[in-house]
């Protein structure tokens, strides 16, 4: 698959795909003319990278995970540890946002009560 084709399938710009390659997040085979030749399996991997980024995983951690992934099955324990640590980070973020949401809901409730009493 060409970079244009994988760009369409992953909904990422070609520049992002090149950036991922430059940062060693993805490894792309090249044809005899040096053009990128993506495999079907690259789609799921690129989508996973995107999800990690969207959940706030630092690029350095994604790169470390990627290097381990390409190193093979012998690195599963290390990759699991990275994902578990990120999960803990997400749970902490979720708790923080739940507190923020509750504070916002409390303020909204205050205004609604005040407005319903005619106190403005």
C-alpha positions in Angstrom: 0.0 0.0 0.0 1.3 3.5 -0.8 1.5 6.3 1.7 -1.5 7.9 0.0 -3.6 4.7 0.4 -2.7 4.2 4.1 -3.4 7.9 4.7 -6.9 7.4 3.4 -7.4 4.2 5.4 -6.1 5.7 8.7 -7.5 9.2 8.2 -4.1 10.6 8.9 -2.2 13.0 6.7 0.9 11.7 4.9 3.0 14.2 6.8 1.9 12.5 10.1 2.7 9.1 8.7 6.2 10.4 7.7 6.6 11.9 11.2 5.7 8.6 12.8 8.3 6.9 10.7 10.9 9.5 11.5 10.2 9.1 15.2 10.6 5.4 14.8 7.0 4.7 15.8 6.4 2.7 12.6 8.8 0.8 10.3 7.8 0.8 6.7 9.1 -1.5 4.0 10.4 0.0 0.8 10.0 -1.2 -2.7 13.0 -1.5 -5.1 12.6 2.2 -6.0 12.7 3.3 -2.4 8.9 4.1 -2.1 7.1 3.2 1.1 5.2 0.0 0.9 2.8 -0.3 3.8 1.3 -3.7 4.9 -2.3 -4.3 5.8 -1.2 -5.0 9.3 0.2 -1.4 9.6 -3.3 0.0 9.6 -4.2 -1.5 13.0 -0.8 -0.5 14.4 -1.1 3.1 13.2 -4.6 3.2 14.7 -3.3 2.0 18.0 -0.5 4.6 18.0 -3.2 7.2 17.4 -5.3 6.0 20.3 -2.3 6.1 22.6 -1.6 9.7 21.6 -5.2 10.6 22.0 -5.2 9.3 25.6 -2.1 11.4 26.4 0.7 8.8 26.3 3.9 10.7 25.8 5.7 10.2 22.5 8.7 8.8 24.2 6.6 6.1 25.8 5.0 5.3 22.5 8.4 5.1 20.9 9.7 2.8 23.6 6.6 0.6 23.2 7.1 0.6 19.4 10.7 -0.4 19.6 9.7 -3.3 21.9 6.9 -4.3 19.6 9.2 -4.6 16.7 11.7 -6.6 18.8 9.1 -9.4 19.1 7.2 -11.5 21.5 10.0 -11.7 24.0 9.2 -8.1 25.0 5.6 -8.7 25.9 6.2 -8.3 29.7 7.8 -4.9 29.1 5.0 -3.8 26.8 2.4 -4.9 29.3 4.1 -2.8 32.0 4.0 0.3 29.7 0.3 -0.2 29.0 -0.5 -0.9 32.7 1.4 2.3 33.7 -0.5 4.3 31.1 -3.8 2.8 32.3 -3.0 4.0 35.9 -2.3 7.5 34.4 -5.7 7.4 32.6 -7.5 6.4 35.8 -5.9 9.3 37.7 -6.9 11.7 34.9 -10.4 10.3 34.9 -10.7 10.8 38.6 -9.4 14.4 38.2 -11.9 15.1 35.5 -14.7 13.6 37.5 -13.9 16.1 40.3 -13.9 18.9 37.8 -17.2 17.8 36.4 -18.7 17.6 39.8 -17.5 21.1 40.6 -19.1 22.3 37.4 -22.3 20.5 38.1 -22.4 22.0 41.6 -22.0 25.5 40.1 -24.7 24.8 37.5 -27.1 23.6 40.2 -26.4 26.7 42.3 -27.3 29.0 39.4 -30.4 27.0 38.6 -31.6 27.2 42.2 -30.8 30.9 42.4 -32.6 31.6 39.1 -35.7 29.5 40.1 -36.0 31.6 43.3 -35.8 34.8 41.3 -32.6 35.8 43.1 -30.5 37.3 40.3 
